[in-house]
Amino acid sequence: MAINKAPATGLWAVVPAAGQGTRFGAELPKQYLKLNGKAVIEHSLDALLGCCEIRGVAVALKADDPIFAELACATNPIVRRITGGAERAESVELALASLSEAQDGDWILVHDAARPCLSQRDIQMLLAKGRAHPVGALLAAPVVDTMKRATDQTEVAETVDRQVLWRALTPQLFRYGALRDALKYCREQGLPVTDEASAMEHCGLQPLLVQGSHRNIKITYPDDLLIAEVFLAGANND
């Protein structure tokens, strides 16, 4: 019988969760809103913790976060809490620094706290394709709507070719050392970093786009909670 050997390099996860989610308009940060009986972030972490290869998960929180410690997932032995920063990129940098056991060649999965519908299928597909790519990869979805570019007066300037456009999702998968160095470079150069792939792009690198499920939505507006409830119920019935 063949023996499945563990990958030669380690796999770690980072979850930036220090934001307030002001667009949502709720009293609680959106990652703590209830979704099918759990906080949104619990669903997101459950997906990562369902991947047995992950050695540790660093969750970047606000310094005065009073809620996370009360969640069941906070007691998981591979989950560590760290203080995040004012921006996503800073939180990810701080989380990477907290993974002192990680080696430069190890792989890092960075996942949004507010993406609760991540499937194990998508995680495994990202790992398979991303670890075979020299740069790394991110889950993404092709744009299906007609795209318009607007003028300053919010009038249509032109229709944009959607054939080359993708929506960036998470997780995003990169080598520990390469991602750390890319984030540091962007910080020192004052370059905008909206996701980890954009930091790699600023360094002249081209991550692989791995098509993921349209169900992997980010909770941004109140209606997204209702959609996520349906998606999670569907996943439980599969």
MIMARDREN-359117 format. One record per residue: x, y, z of N, C-alpha, C in turn; residue number from 1; residue in three letters. Coordinates in Angstrom, 2 decimals, always signed. Example, Ala and Ser with C-alpha at 12.3 -4.5 7.8 and 13.67 -1.06 7.14 Angstrom:
<zakes>
((+13.19 -5.69 +7.80) (+12.30 -4.50 +7.80) (+13.20 -3.30 +7.80) 1 'ALA')
((+12.85 -2.25 +7.08) (+13.67 -1.06 +7.14) (+12.90 +0.03 +7.87) 2 'SER')
</zakes>
This chain:
<zakes>
((+0.85 -1.20 +0.00) (+0.00 +0.00 +0.00) (+0.87 +1.24 +0.00) 1 'MET')
((+0.53 +2.22 -0.85) (+1.32 +3.45 -0.94) (+1.14 +4.28 +0.32) 2 'ALA')
((+2.22 +4.93 +0.74) (+2.20 +5.78 +1.92) (+2.17 +7.23 +1.47) 3 'ILE')
((+1.18 +8.01 +1.97) (+1.10 +9.42 +1.65) (+2.06 +10.20 +2.54) 4 'ASN')
((+3.04 +10.80 +1.94) (+4.02 +11.57 +2.70) (+3.57 +13.02 +2.83) 5 'LYS')
((+3.83 +13.61 +3.98) (+3.49 +15.02 +4.19) (+4.39 +15.89 +3.33) 6 'ALA')
((+3.89 +17.06 +2.91) (+4.71 +17.96 +2.13) (+5.99 +18.33 +2.86) 7 'PRO')
((+7.06 +18.53 +2.10) (+8.36 +18.85 +2.71) (+8.33 +20.22 +3.37) 8 'ALA')
((+7.46 +21.07 +2.93) (+7.36 +22.41 +3.51) (+6.10 +22.52 +4.35) 9 'THR')
((+6.15 +23.43 +5.33) (+5.02 +23.61 +6.21) (+3.93 +24.47 +5.60) 10 'GLY')
((+2.76 +24.38 +6.18) (+1.62 +25.18 +5.75) (+1.03 +25.87 +6.97) 11 'LEU')
((+0.86 +27.20 +6.86) (+0.35 +28.02 +7.95) (-0.77 +28.89 +7.41) 12 'TRP')
((-1.56 +29.47 +8.30) (-2.66 +30.33 +7.88) (-2.65 +31.63 +8.68) 13 'ALA')
((-3.09 +32.69 +8.03) (-3.22 +34.01 +8.65) (-4.61 +34.53 +8.36) 14 'VAL')
((-5.26 +35.08 +9.39) (-6.60 +35.65 +9.24) (-6.58 +37.08 +9.78) 15 'VAL')
((-6.52 +38.09 +8.90) (-6.61 +39.47 +9.38) (-8.03 +39.79 +9.82) 16 'PRO')
((-8.20 +40.19 +11.08) (-9.54 +40.40 +11.63) (-9.57 +41.60 +12.56) 17 'ALA')
((-8.77 +42.62 +12.23) (-8.70 +43.80 +13.10) (-9.58 +44.93 +12.59) 18 'ALA')
((-10.25 +44.73 +11.46) (-11.08 +45.79 +10.87) (-12.42 +45.90 +11.56) 19 'GLY')
((-13.10 +47.02 +11.28) (-14.40 +47.30 +11.89) (-15.57 +47.02 +10.96) 20 'GLN')
((-15.29 +46.89 +9.64) (-16.39 +46.64 +8.71) (-17.40 +47.76 +8.69) 21 'GLY')
((-16.95 +49.00 +8.54) (-17.83 +50.17 +8.65) (-18.91 +50.20 +7.58) 22 'THR')
((-18.67 +49.59 +6.42) (-19.69 +49.60 +5.36) (-20.92 +48.80 +5.76) 23 'ARG')
((-20.76 +47.86 +6.70) (-21.89 +47.03 +7.10) (-22.90 +47.81 +7.93) 24 'PHE')
((-22.40 +48.73 +8.76) (-23.30 +49.57 +9.54) (-23.85 +48.94 +10.79) 25 'GLY')
((-23.26 +47.84 +11.27) (-23.73 +47.19 +12.49) (-22.90 +47.65 +13.68) 26 'ALA')
((-23.44 +47.41 +14.88) (-22.71 +47.79 +16.09) (-21.48 +46.92 +16.28) 27 'GLU')
((-21.60 +45.64 +15.98) (-20.48 +44.72 +16.10) (-19.68 +44.71 +14.80) 28 'LEU')
((-18.36 +44.46 +14.87) (-17.62 +44.19 +13.63) (-18.25 +43.01 +12.91) 29 'PRO')
((-18.29 +43.06 +11.59) (-19.07 +42.08 +10.83) (-18.61 +40.64 +11.06) 30 'LYS')
((-17.32 +40.44 +11.43) (-16.85 +39.08 +11.65) (-17.47 +38.42 +12.89) 31 'GLN')
((-18.13 +39.24 +13.73) (-18.74 +38.70 +14.94) (-20.27 +38.62 +14.86) 32 'TYR')
((-20.82 +38.99 +13.74) (-22.26 +38.86 +13.56) (-22.64 +37.37 +13.47) 33 'LEU')
((-23.83 +37.04 +13.93) (-24.25 +35.65 +13.96) (-24.70 +35.17 +12.58) 34 'LYS')
((-24.26 +33.98 +12.25) (-24.59 +33.34 +10.98) (-24.82 +31.85 +11.26) 35 'LEU')
((-26.04 +31.40 +11.13) (-26.38 +29.99 +11.41) (-25.85 +29.53 +12.77) 36 'ASN')
((-26.02 +30.39 +13.78) (-25.68 +29.99 +15.14) (-24.25 +30.22 +15.57) 37 'GLY')
((-23.41 +30.68 +14.65) (-22.01 +30.95 +14.98) (-21.64 +32.34 +14.49) 38 'LYS')
((-20.54 +32.87 +15.03) (-20.01 +34.12 +14.49) (-19.45 +33.86 +13.10) 39 'ALA')
((-19.50 +34.86 +12.24) (-18.98 +34.73 +10.87) (-17.56 +34.20 +10.88) 40 'VAL')
((-16.71 +34.74 +11.76) (-15.30 +34.35 +11.79) (-15.14 +32.88 +12.19) 41 'ILE')
((-16.07 +32.35 +12.97) (-15.98 +30.94 +13.34) (-16.12 +30.04 +12.12) 42 'GLU')
((-17.04 +30.39 +11.23) (-17.19 +29.61 +10.00) (-15.91 +29.69 +9.16) 43 'HIS')
((-15.32 +30.89 +9.08) (-14.10 +31.07 +8.29) (-12.95 +30.26 +8.86) 44 'SER')
((-12.81 +30.28 +10.19) (-11.75 +29.51 +10.83) (-12.01 +28.02 +10.77) 45 'LEU')
((-13.27 +27.61 +10.89) (-13.59 +26.19 +10.79) (-13.12 +25.62 +9.45) 46 'ASP')
((-13.27 +26.40 +8.39) (-12.83 +25.93 +7.08) (-11.32 +25.70 +7.07) 47 'ALA')
((-10.57 +26.63 +7.63) (-9.11 +26.47 +7.68) (-8.72 +25.31 +8.59) 48 'LEU')
((-9.36 +25.22 +9.74) (-9.02 +24.16 +10.69) (-9.40 +22.79 +10.18) 49 'LEU')
((-10.28 +22.75 +9.17) (-10.63 +21.48 +8.55) (-9.54 +20.95 +7.64) 50 'GLY')
((-8.53 +21.75 +7.36) (-7.39 +21.32 +6.55) (-6.30 +20.82 +7.49) 51 'CYS')
((-6.08 +19.51 +7.54) (-5.19 +18.92 +8.54) (-3.72 +19.27 +8.33) 52 'CYS')
((-3.37 +19.79 +7.16) (-1.97 +20.16 +6.91) (-1.54 +21.43 +7.64) 53 'GLU')
((-2.49 +22.28 +7.98) (-2.15 +23.58 +8.57) (-1.60 +23.39 +9.98) 54 'ILE')
((-0.42 +23.94 +10.21) (+0.26 +23.76 +11.49) (-0.13 +24.82 +12.52) 55 'ARG')
((-0.52 +25.99 +12.06) (-0.89 +27.05 +12.96) (-1.67 +28.12 +12.24) 56 'GLY')
((-2.56 +28.79 +12.97) (-3.37 +29.87 +12.40) (-3.19 +31.11 +13.28) 57 'VAL')
((-2.69 +32.18 +12.69) (-2.52 +33.44 +13.41) (-3.68 +34.36 +13.06) 58 'ALA')
((-4.44 +34.77 +14.07) (-5.59 +35.65 +13.88) (-5.21 +37.03 +14.41) 59 'VAL')
((-5.20 +38.03 +13.52) (-4.82 +39.40 +13.89) (-6.05 +40.18 +14.30) 60 'ALA')
((-6.08 +40.62 +15.57) (-7.25 +41.28 +16.15) (-6.92 +42.69 +16.60) 61 'LEU')
((-7.96 +43.48 +16.82) (-7.77 +44.78 +17.45) (-7.21 +44.58 +18.86) 62 'LYS')
((-6.41 +45.55 +19.32) (-5.77 +45.41 +20.62) (-6.78 +45.23 +21.74) 63 'ALA')
((-7.94 +45.88 +21.65) (-8.94 +45.82 +22.71) (-10.12 +44.92 +22.35) 64 'ASP')
((-9.90 +43.94 +21.48) (-10.98 +43.05 +21.06) (-11.47 +42.23 +22.27) 65 'ASP')
((-12.76 +42.39 +22.66) (-13.27 +41.67 +23.82) (-14.04 +40.39 +23.48) 66 'PRO')
((-14.17 +40.09 +22.19) (-15.12 +39.05 +21.77) (-14.44 +37.74 +21.40) 67 'ILE')
((-13.32 +37.82 +20.68) (-12.75 +36.60 +20.11) (-12.46 +35.54 +21.17) 68 'PHE')
((-11.95 +35.96 +22.31) (-11.58 +35.01 +23.35) (-12.75 +34.18 +23.85) 69 'ALA')
((-13.98 +34.67 +23.62) (-15.17 +33.95 +24.08) (-15.65 +32.91 +23.08) 70 'GLU')
((-15.06 +32.88 +21.89) (-15.49 +31.94 +20.87) (-14.83 +30.58 +21.07) 71 'LEU')
((-15.53 +29.53 +20.69) (-15.00 +28.18 +20.86) (-13.70 +27.98 +20.08) 72 'ALA')
((-13.61 +28.58 +18.90) (-12.42 +28.39 +18.08) (-11.16 +28.99 +18.70) 73 'CYS')
((-11.34 +29.93 +19.64) (-10.18 +30.57 +20.28) (-9.40 +29.59 +21.15) 74 'ALA')
((-10.03 +28.50 +21.55) (-9.37 +27.53 +22.41) (-8.65 +26.44 +21.62) 75 'THR')
((-8.78 +26.46 +20.30) (-8.09 +25.46 +19.49) (-6.58 +25.62 +19.68) 76 'ASN')
((-5.85 +24.55 +19.93) (-4.42 +24.67 +20.24) (-3.55 +25.23 +19.13) 77 'PRO')
((-4.01 +25.18 +17.88) (-3.17 +25.73 +16.81) (-3.56 +27.16 +16.44) 78 'ILE')
((-4.56 +27.71 +17.13) (-4.97 +29.09 +16.88) (-4.26 +30.01 +17.85) 79 'VAL')
((-3.60 +31.04 +17.32) (-2.94 +32.01 +18.17) (-3.49 +33.40 +17.86) 80 'ARG')
((-3.70 +34.19 +18.91) (-4.21 +35.55 +18.77) (-3.05 +36.53 +18.83) 81 'ARG')
((-3.04 +37.47 +17.89) (-2.02 +38.52 +17.92) (-2.71 +39.86 +17.68) 82 'ILE')
((-2.05 +40.93 +18.06) (-2.61 +42.26 +17.83) (-2.30 +42.71 +16.42) 83 'THR')
((-3.34 +43.08 +15.69) (-3.17 +43.51 +14.31) (-2.88 +44.98 +14.19) 84 'GLY')
((-2.94 +45.49 +12.97) (-2.64 +46.89 +12.70) (-3.85 +47.65 +12.20) 85 'GLY')
((-3.59 +48.88 +11.79) (-4.67 +49.74 +11.32) (-5.15 +49.33 +9.93) 86 'ALA')
((-4.27 +48.74 +9.14) (-4.61 +48.31 +7.78) (-4.40 +46.81 +7.64) 87 'GLU')
((-5.05 +46.23 +6.65) (-4.95 +44.79 +6.40) (-3.50 +44.35 +6.25) 88 'ARG')
((-2.72 +45.06 +5.41) (-1.35 +44.66 +5.14) (-0.52 +44.64 +6.42) 89 'ALA')
((-0.74 +45.62 +7.29) (-0.01 +45.66 +8.55) (-0.39 +44.47 +9.43) 90 'GLU')
((-1.66 +44.13 +9.47) (-2.11 +42.98 +10.25) (-1.47 +41.69 +9.74) 91 'SER')
((-1.41 +41.54 +8.43) (-0.81 +40.33 +7.86) (+0.68 +40.28 +8.18) 92 'VAL')
((+1.36 +41.42 +8.07) (+2.79 +41.46 +8.42) (+3.01 +41.04 +9.87) 93 'GLU')
((+2.21 +41.57 +10.77) (+2.35 +41.24 +12.19) (+2.04 +39.78 +12.45) 94 'LEU')
((+1.05 +39.26 +11.75) (+0.72 +37.84 +11.90) (+1.84 +36.96 +11.40) 95 'ALA')
((+2.44 +37.33 +10.29) (+3.57 +36.55 +9.78) (+4.72 +36.55 +10.79) 96 'LEU')
((+4.99 +37.70 +11.38) (+6.08 +37.79 +12.35) (+5.82 +36.90 +13.57) 97 'ALA')
((+4.54 +36.69 +13.90) (+4.21 +35.86 +15.06) (+4.43 +34.37 +14.80) 98 'SER')
((+4.52 +33.99 +13.53) (+4.74 +32.58 +13.18) (+6.24 +32.30 +13.18) 99 'LEU')
((+6.84 +32.35 +14.35) (+8.30 +32.26 +14.47) (+8.85 +30.92 +14.01) 100 'SER')
((+8.00 +29.88 +14.01) (+8.47 +28.55 +13.58) (+8.50 +28.41 +12.06) 101 'GLU')
((+7.82 +29.28 +11.36) (+7.71 +29.17 +9.90) (+9.06 +29.46 +9.24) 102 'ALA')
((+9.33 +28.73 +8.18) (+10.54 +28.91 +7.38) (+10.21 +29.68 +6.10) 103 'GLN')
((+11.22 +30.30 +5.51) (+10.99 +31.10 +4.31) (+10.29 +30.31 +3.20) 104 'ASP')
((+10.59 +29.04 +3.10) (+10.01 +28.22 +2.04) (+8.64 +27.66 +2.35) 105 'GLY')
((+8.16 +27.85 +3.57) (+6.82 +27.37 +3.94) (+5.76 +28.17 +3.20) 106 'ASP')
((+4.57 +27.60 +3.14) (+3.45 +28.24 +2.47) (+2.51 +28.89 +3.48) 107 'TRP')
((+1.97 +30.05 +3.10) (+1.04 +30.79 +3.95) (-0.29 +30.95 +3.21) 108 'ILE')
((-1.37 +30.56 +3.87) (-2.72 +30.84 +3.38) (-3.25 +32.07 +4.12) 109 'LEU')
((-3.63 +33.10 +3.40) (-4.23 +34.28 +4.02) (-5.71 +34.30 +3.63) 110 'VAL')
((-6.57 +34.30 +4.66) (-8.01 +34.20 +4.41) (-8.75 +35.30 +5.15) 111 'HIS')
((-9.74 +35.90 +4.48) (-10.56 +36.94 +5.10) (-11.41 +36.37 +6.23) 112 'ASP')
((-11.47 +37.09 +7.33) (-12.32 +36.67 +8.44) (-13.79 +36.66 +8.05) 113 'ALA')
((-14.16 +37.49 +7.08) (-15.56 +37.65 +6.69) (-15.91 +36.85 +5.44) 114 'ALA')
((-15.18 +35.76 +5.17) (-15.54 +34.84 +4.08) (-15.87 +33.48 +4.71) 115 'ARG')
((-17.11 +33.31 +5.15) (-17.47 +32.11 +5.92) (-17.84 +30.89 +5.09) 116 'PRO')
((-17.94 +31.02 +3.77) (-18.45 +29.93 +2.93) (-17.36 +29.20 +2.16) 117 'CYS')
((-16.14 +29.27 +2.64) (-15.02 +28.60 +1.98) (-15.17 +27.08 +2.10) 118 'LEU')
((-14.99 +26.39 +0.99) (-15.13 +24.93 +0.98) (-13.76 +24.24 +1.03) 119 'SER')
((-13.76 +23.02 +1.55) (-12.53 +22.22 +1.55) (-12.08 +21.93 +0.12) 120 'GLN')
((-13.03 +21.77 -0.78) (-12.66 +21.52 -2.18) (-11.82 +22.67 -2.73) 121 'ARG')
((-12.23 +23.91 -2.45) (-11.49 +25.06 -2.95) (-10.12 +25.17 -2.28) 122 'ASP')
((-10.04 +24.87 -0.99) (-8.75 +24.89 -0.31) (-7.79 +23.90 -0.96) 123 'ILE')
((-8.26 +22.69 -1.18) (-7.39 +21.66 -1.74) (-6.99 +21.98 -3.18) 124 'GLN')
((-7.90 +22.54 -3.95) (-7.57 +22.92 -5.32) (-6.53 +24.04 -5.33) 125 'MET')
((-6.69 +25.03 -4.44) (-5.71 +26.11 -4.35) (-4.35 +25.57 -3.96) 126 'LEU')
((-4.30 +24.67 -2.99) (-3.02 +24.11 -2.56) (-2.35 +23.32 -3.68) 127 'LEU')
((-3.14 +22.52 -4.38) (-2.57 +21.70 -5.45) (-1.98 +22.55 -6.57) 128 'ALA')
((-2.73 +23.56 -7.00) (-2.27 +24.39 -8.12) (-1.28 +25.46 -7.68) 129 'LYS')
((-1.51 +26.02 -6.50) (-0.64 +27.10 -6.04) (+0.75 +26.63 -5.68) 130 'GLY')
((+0.87 +25.46 -5.05) (+2.18 +24.96 -4.66) (+2.98 +24.46 -5.86) 131 'ARG')
((+2.31 +24.27 -6.99) (+3.01 +23.87 -8.21) (+3.45 +25.08 -9.03) 132 'ALA')
((+3.08 +26.28 -8.59) (+3.39 +27.51 -9.32) (+4.58 +28.20 -8.66) 133 'HIS')
((+5.48 +28.81 -9.43) (+6.67 +29.42 -8.83) (+6.39 +30.61 -7.92) 134 'PRO')
((+5.25 +31.28 -8.09) (+4.94 +32.46 -7.28) (+3.94 +32.14 -6.19) 135 'VAL')
((+2.92 +31.38 -6.52) (+1.80 +31.14 -5.62) (+0.51 +31.45 -6.34) 136 'GLY')
((-0.59 +31.49 -5.61) (-1.89 +31.60 -6.28) (-2.93 +32.18 -5.34) 137 'ALA')
((-4.05 +32.55 -5.94) (-5.20 +33.02 -5.17) (-6.46 +32.46 -5.78) 138 'LEU')
((-7.45 +32.19 -4.92) (-8.77 +31.86 -5.45) (-9.36 +33.11 -6.09) 139 'LEU')
((-10.05 +32.93 -7.18) (-10.63 +34.06 -7.90) (-11.83 +33.56 -8.70) 140 'ALA')
((-12.65 +34.50 -9.14) (-13.84 +34.15 -9.92) (-13.92 +35.07 -11.13) 141 'ALA')
((-14.14 +34.52 -12.32) (-14.29 +35.38 -13.50) (-15.48 +36.32 -13.34) 142 'PRO')
((-15.33 +37.55 -13.80) (-16.42 +38.52 -13.75) (-17.49 +38.09 -14.77) 143 'VAL')
((-18.74 +38.07 -14.35) (-19.82 +37.65 -15.25) (-20.73 +38.80 -15.66) 144 'VAL')
((-20.69 +39.91 -14.95) (-21.51 +41.06 -15.29) (-20.82 +41.93 -16.34) 145 'ASP')
((-21.61 +42.69 -17.07) (-21.03 +43.69 -17.95) (-20.41 +44.78 -17.10) 146 'THR')
((-19.18 +45.16 -17.42) (-18.43 +46.11 -16.59) (-18.36 +47.48 -17.27) 147 'MET')
((-18.64 +48.53 -16.52) (-18.61 +49.89 -17.03) (-17.54 +50.70 -16.28) 148 'LYS')
((-16.80 +51.50 -17.01) (-15.90 +52.47 -16.40) (-16.64 +53.80 -16.30) 149 'ARG')
((-16.58 +54.46 -15.14) (-17.36 +55.67 -14.90) (-16.51 +56.93 -15.05) 150 'ALA')
((-17.17 +58.02 -15.38) (-16.53 +59.33 -15.38) (-16.62 +59.91 -13.96) 151 'THR')
((-16.03 +61.07 -13.75) (-16.12 +61.75 -12.45) (-17.55 +62.15 -12.13) 152 'ASP')
((-18.39 +62.23 -13.14) (-19.80 +62.60 -12.95) (-20.70 +61.36 -12.84) 153 'GLN')
((-20.09 +60.19 -12.66) (-20.81 +58.92 -12.55) (-21.62 +58.62 -13.79) 154 'THR')
((-21.09 +59.01 -14.93) (-21.66 +58.62 -16.21) (-20.76 +57.56 -16.84) 155 'GLU')
((-21.32 +56.81 -17.77) (-20.54 +55.74 -18.40) (-19.47 +56.32 -19.32) 156 'VAL')
((-18.23 +55.97 -19.05) (-17.14 +56.38 -19.93) (-16.91 +55.34 -21.02) 157 'ALA')
((-17.03 +54.07 -20.64) (-16.84 +53.00 -21.61) (-17.26 +51.67 -20.99) 158 'GLU')
((-17.48 +50.68 -21.84) (-17.70 +49.30 -21.40) (-16.35 +48.58 -21.43) 159 'THR')
((-16.04 +47.93 -20.33) (-14.74 +47.27 -20.18) (-14.87 +45.80 -20.55) 160 'VAL')
((-13.87 +45.28 -21.25) (-13.88 +43.87 -21.64) (-13.77 +42.99 -20.40) 161 'ASP')
((-14.83 +42.26 -20.09) (-14.83 +41.44 -18.88) (-14.09 +40.12 -19.06) 162 'ARG')
((-13.71 +39.78 -20.28) (-13.06 +38.49 -20.53) (-11.74 +38.34 -19.79) 163 'GLN')
((-11.11 +39.46 -19.45) (-9.81 +39.39 -18.77) (-9.92 +39.81 -17.30) 164 'VAL')
((-11.15 +39.97 -16.79) (-11.33 +40.45 -15.43) (-11.77 +39.33 -14.49) 165 'LEU')
((-11.16 +39.29 -13.32) (-11.48 +38.32 -12.29) (-11.70 +39.04 -10.97) 166 'TRP')
((-12.55 +38.50 -10.12) (-12.71 +38.99 -8.75) (-11.77 +38.21 -7.84) 167 'ARG')
((-10.92 +38.92 -7.13) (-10.00 +38.26 -6.21) (-10.74 +37.79 -4.97) 168 'ALA')
((-10.54 +36.54 -4.60) (-11.12 +35.94 -3.41) (-9.98 +35.59 -2.44) 169 'LEU')
((-10.33 +34.92 -1.37) (-9.33 +34.32 -0.50) (-9.79 +32.91 -0.17) 170 'THR')
((-8.84 +32.04 +0.25) (-7.46 +32.31 +0.61) (-6.58 +32.67 -0.59) 171 'PRO')
((-5.43 +33.29 -0.23) (-4.35 +33.53 -1.17) (-3.12 +32.81 -0.60) 172 'GLN')
((-2.35 +32.19 -1.47) (-1.29 +31.27 -1.06) (+0.06 +31.72 -1.59) 173 'LEU')
((+0.98 +32.02 -0.67) (+2.33 +32.43 -1.07) (+3.36 +31.87 -0.10) 174 'PHE')
((+4.62 +31.83 -0.55) (+5.71 +31.42 +0.34) (+5.87 +32.44 +1.45) 175 'ARG')
((+6.18 +31.95 +2.63) (+6.32 +32.81 +3.80) (+7.32 +33.94 +3.56) 176 'TYR')
((+8.54 +33.60 +3.13) (+9.57 +34.61 +2.94) (+9.24 +35.61 +1.85) 177 'GLY')
((+8.68 +35.11 +0.75) (+8.35 +36.00 -0.37) (+7.24 +36.97 +0.01) 178 'ALA')
((+6.22 +36.50 +0.71) (+5.13 +37.38 +1.11) (+5.61 +38.39 +2.15) 179 'LEU')
((+6.39 +37.95 +3.12) (+6.94 +38.86 +4.12) (+7.74 +39.97 +3.46) 180 'ARG')
((+8.60 +39.60 +2.53) (+9.46 +40.59 +1.87) (+8.63 +41.53 +0.99) 181 'ASP')
((+7.61 +41.00 +0.32) (+6.78 +41.84 -0.55) (+6.01 +42.87 +0.26) 182 'ALA')
((+5.47 +42.45 +1.40) (+4.73 +43.39 +2.25) (+5.65 +44.46 +2.82) 183 'LEU')
((+6.84 +44.06 +3.20) (+7.82 +45.03 +3.71) (+8.19 +46.04 +2.63) 184 'LYS')
((+8.43 +45.55 +1.41) (+8.79 +46.44 +0.30) (+7.67 +47.45 +0.04) 185 'TYR')
((+6.43 +46.99 +0.01) (+5.30 +47.89 -0.25) (+5.15 +48.93 +0.87) 186 'CYS')
((+5.35 +48.50 +2.10) (+5.27 +49.44 +3.22) (+6.35 +50.51 +3.12) 187 'ARG')
((+7.56 +50.11 +2.82) (+8.66 +51.06 +2.74) (+8.53 +52.00 +1.54) 188 'GLU')
((+7.89 +51.51 +0.46) (+7.73 +52.33 -0.74) (+6.41 +53.10 -0.76) 189 'GLN')
((+5.58 +52.89 +0.25) (+4.29 +53.57 +0.30) (+3.33 +53.12 -0.79) 190 'GLY')
((+3.40 +51.84 -1.17) (+2.56 +51.32 -2.24) (+1.25 +50.75 -1.68) 191 'LEU')
((+0.14 +50.94 -2.37) (-1.15 +50.43 -1.87) (-1.22 +48.91 -1.95) 192 'PRO')
((-1.70 +48.29 -0.90) (-1.85 +46.84 -0.85) (-3.28 +46.52 -0.45) 193 'VAL')
((-4.07 +46.07 -1.41) (-5.46 +45.74 -1.12) (-5.64 +44.25 -0.82) 194 'THR')
((-4.71 +43.44 -1.30) (-4.67 +42.03 -0.93) (-3.23 +41.56 -1.09) 195 'ASP')
((-2.95 +40.32 -0.71) (-1.58 +39.83 -0.73) (-1.05 +39.72 -2.16) 196 'GLU')
((-1.94 +39.36 -3.09) (-1.51 +39.26 -4.48) (-1.02 +40.61 -5.00) 197 'ALA')
((-1.66 +41.70 -4.59) (-1.23 +43.02 -5.06) (+0.18 +43.35 -4.56) 198 'SER')
((+0.53 +42.88 -3.37) (+1.90 +43.09 -2.87) (+2.89 +42.33 -3.73) 199 'ALA')
((+2.55 +41.12 -4.10) (+3.44 +40.34 -4.98) (+3.56 +41.00 -6.35) 200 'MET')
((+2.45 +41.53 -6.85) (+2.45 +42.20 -8.16) (+3.38 +43.41 -8.15) 201 'GLU')
((+3.38 +44.17 -7.03) (+4.26 +45.34 -6.93) (+5.73 +44.93 -7.02) 202 'HIS')
((+6.02 +43.68 -6.75) (+7.40 +43.18 -6.83) (+7.68 +42.54 -8.20) 203 'CYS')
((+6.78 +42.74 -9.14) (+6.99 +42.23 -10.49) (+6.62 +40.77 -10.68) 204 'GLY')
((+5.87 +40.19 -9.75) (+5.51 +38.78 -9.81) (+4.07 +38.60 -10.27) 205 'LEU')
((+3.78 +37.43 -10.84) (+2.45 +37.16 -11.39) (+1.86 +35.90 -10.77) 206 'GLN')
((+1.06 +36.05 -9.71) (+0.42 +34.88 -9.09) (-0.58 +34.22 -10.04) 207 'PRO')
((-0.82 +32.96 -9.78) (-1.78 +32.18 -10.57) (-3.20 +32.43 -10.05) 208 'LEU')
((-4.14 +32.60 -10.97) (-5.56 +32.69 -10.62) (-6.15 +31.29 -10.66) 209 'LEU')
((-6.72 +30.86 -9.54) (-7.35 +29.54 -9.44) (-8.85 +29.76 -9.28) 210 'VAL')
((-9.63 +29.29 -10.23) (-11.06 +29.55 -10.18) (-11.72 +28.84 -9.00) 211 'GLN')
((-12.34 +29.66 -8.12) (-13.02 +29.12 -6.95) (-14.52 +29.25 -7.06) 212 'GLY')
((-15.21 +28.77 -6.06) (-16.67 +28.78 -6.06) (-17.23 +30.19 -5.90) 213 'SER')
((-18.33 +30.44 -6.59) (-19.02 +31.72 -6.45) (-19.63 +31.86 -5.06) 214 'HIS')
((-19.73 +30.76 -4.32) (-20.29 +30.81 -2.97) (-19.34 +31.45 -1.95) 215 'ARG')
((-18.09 +31.58 -2.32) (-17.08 +32.10 -1.39) (-17.19 +33.63 -1.31) 216 'ASN')
((-18.32 +34.10 -0.79) (-18.58 +35.54 -0.76) (-17.99 +36.18 +0.49) 217 'ILE')
((-17.77 +37.47 +0.41) (-17.31 +38.24 +1.56) (-18.50 +38.98 +2.15) 218 'LYS')
((-18.67 +38.88 +3.46) (-19.76 +39.57 +4.13) (-19.40 +41.06 +4.19) 219 'ILE')
((-20.09 +41.85 +3.39) (-19.82 +43.29 +3.31) (-21.06 +44.10 +3.63) 220 'THR')
((-22.21 +43.65 +3.16) (-23.48 +44.34 +3.38) (-24.47 +43.40 +4.06) 221 'TYR')
((-25.50 +43.94 +4.72) (-26.45 +43.08 +5.45) (-27.04 +41.95 +4.62) 222 'PRO')
((-27.36 +42.19 +3.36) (-27.94 +41.13 +2.53) (-26.99 +39.95 +2.35) 223 'ASP')
((-25.69 +40.19 +2.49) (-24.73 +39.11 +2.32) (-24.90 +38.03 +3.37) 224 'ASP')
((-25.36 +38.40 +4.56) (-25.61 +37.40 +5.60) (-26.70 +36.42 +5.18) 225 'LEU')
((-27.75 +36.96 +4.56) (-28.84 +36.10 +4.11) (-28.37 +35.15 +3.02) 226 'LEU')
((-27.54 +35.66 +2.12) (-27.01 +34.81 +1.04) (-26.11 +33.72 +1.62) 227 'ILE')
((-25.26 +34.11 +2.57) (-24.35 +33.14 +3.19) (-25.12 +32.05 +3.93) 228 'ALA')
((-26.22 +32.41 +4.56) (-27.05 +31.40 +5.24) (-27.51 +30.33 +4.26) 229 'GLU')
((-27.94 +30.76 +3.10) (-28.40 +29.81 +2.08) (-27.24 +28.94 +1.60) 230 'VAL')
((-26.10 +29.56 +1.34) (-24.94 +28.80 +0.85) (-24.47 +27.77 +1.89) 231 'PHE')
((-24.42 +28.17 +3.16) (-23.99 +27.25 +4.20) (-24.99 +26.10 +4.39) 232 'LEU')
((-26.27 +26.42 +4.29) (-27.28 +25.37 +4.39) (-27.13 +24.37 +3.24) 233 'ALA')
((-26.84 +24.88 +2.07) (-26.63 +24.00 +0.92) (-25.42 +23.11 +1.09) 234 'GLY')
((-24.34 +23.68 +1.67) (-23.12 +22.90 +1.90) (-23.38 +21.79 +2.90) 235 'ALA')
((-24.19 +22.07 +3.91) (-24.49 +21.05 +4.92) (-25.34 +19.91 +4.38) 236 'ASN')
((-26.04 +20.19 +3.28) (-26.90 +19.16 +2.71) (-26.22 +18.38 +1.59) 237 'ASN')
((-24.97 +18.77 +1.24) (-24.28 +18.07 +0.15) (-23.91 +16.65 +0.55) 238 'ASP')
</zakes>
